[in-house]
Amino acid sequence: MPSSPPGPPSPDSNTKPANSVKTAGSSDTSNAWAIVSMVFGILVAFVWHFGAASLSYAKYGSIGWAILDFFFATIYYPYYALVLNTPTPTMLGGRRRKLF
């Protein structure tokens, strides 16, 4: 007697491994959050580096130094704060001057 080929599995049986079970839309949501957070991080980094370039251009008036300090913003900010920035007289005194 010839044997019949096996039939399709019943709908109740789970033929996939447990770690490959996905809920509807979970991959799309995680990809969207990854893209949003990456765009936000790039925007924050650009503003950070643009601020260093702006400070450099205001200090030296040179586009070359501004471009260089744009790429080395993490070094330029402490250097600017500790070496280049000179406090103004209004920052030093706590007493107000009399007008008359």
C-alpha positions as CSV (number, residue, x, y, z in Angstrom):
1,M,0.0,0.0,0.0
2,P,1.5,3.3,-1.0
3,S,1.8,6.0,1.6
4,S,0.1,9.4,1.1
5,P,2.2,12.6,1.2
6,P,2.0,14.6,4.4
7,G,-0.6,17.3,4.4
8,P,-0.2,21.0,5.4
9,P,0.2,21.6,9.2
10,S,-2.9,22.5,11.1
11,P,-3.5,26.2,11.8
12,D,-3.0,25.7,15.5
13,S,0.5,24.4,15.3
14,N,3.4,26.8,15.7
15,T,6.1,26.0,13.2
16,K,8.2,29.1,13.7
17,P,10.8,29.6,16.5
18,A,9.5,31.6,19.5
19,N,11.9,34.6,18.9
20,S,10.6,35.2,15.4
21,V,7.0,36.1,16.4
22,K,6.2,39.7,15.5
23,T,3.3,41.8,16.3
24,A,1.7,43.9,13.6
25,G,3.7,47.1,13.1
26,S,6.3,46.6,15.7
27,S,9.2,46.7,13.3
28,D,7.9,49.8,11.6
29,T,7.5,51.7,14.9
30,S,11.0,50.9,16.1
31,N,12.4,51.9,12.7
32,A,10.5,55.2,12.8
33,W,11.8,56.0,16.4
34,A,15.3,55.1,15.3
35,I,15.1,57.5,12.4
36,V,13.5,60.3,14.5
37,S,16.1,60.0,17.2
38,M,19.0,59.9,14.7
39,V,17.7,63.1,12.9
40,F,17.3,64.8,16.3
41,G,20.8,63.8,17.3
42,I,22.3,65.1,14.1
43,L,20.4,68.3,14.5
44,V,21.7,68.8,18.0
45,A,25.2,68.0,17.0
46,F,25.0,70.5,14.1
47,V,23.8,73.3,16.3
48,W,26.6,72.5,18.8
49,H,29.3,72.7,16.1
50,F,27.7,75.7,14.5
51,G,27.8,77.5,17.8
52,A,31.5,76.9,18.1
53,A,32.1,78.2,14.6
54,S,30.0,81.3,15.4
55,L,32.0,82.0,18.5
56,S,35.2,81.6,16.6
57,Y,34.1,83.9,13.8
58,A,33.1,86.5,16.3
59,K,36.4,86.3,18.0
60,Y,38.8,86.1,15.1
61,G,36.7,87.3,12.1
62,S,38.1,84.5,10.0
63,I,36.1,82.0,8.1
64,G,39.1,79.6,8.1
65,W,39.2,79.5,11.9
66,A,35.4,79.2,12.0
67,I,35.5,76.1,9.8
68,L,38.4,74.5,11.8
69,D,36.6,75.2,15.1
70,F,33.3,73.8,13.6
71,F,35.0,70.4,13.2
72,F,36.8,70.6,16.6
73,A,34.0,72.0,18.7
74,T,34.5,69.7,21.6
75,I,38.0,71.1,22.0
76,Y,37.2,74.7,21.2
77,Y,34.4,75.2,23.8
78,P,36.7,74.5,26.8
79,Y,39.6,76.4,25.2
80,Y,37.3,79.4,24.6
81,A,35.8,79.3,28.1
82,L,39.1,79.0,29.9
83,V,41.6,80.9,27.8
84,L,40.0,83.2,25.2
85,N,36.9,84.6,27.0
86,T,37.8,87.7,29.0
87,P,35.2,88.7,31.6
88,T,33.8,92.2,31.2
89,P,33.8,94.7,34.1
90,T,30.0,94.3,34.6
91,M,30.6,90.6,35.3
92,L,33.2,91.3,38.0
93,G,31.4,93.8,40.3
94,G,28.4,93.1,42.3
95,R,27.6,96.7,43.1
96,R,25.7,99.1,40.9
97,R,27.1,102.4,39.8
98,K,25.4,105.6,40.7
99,L,24.1,107.5,37.7
100,F,24.3,111.0,39.2
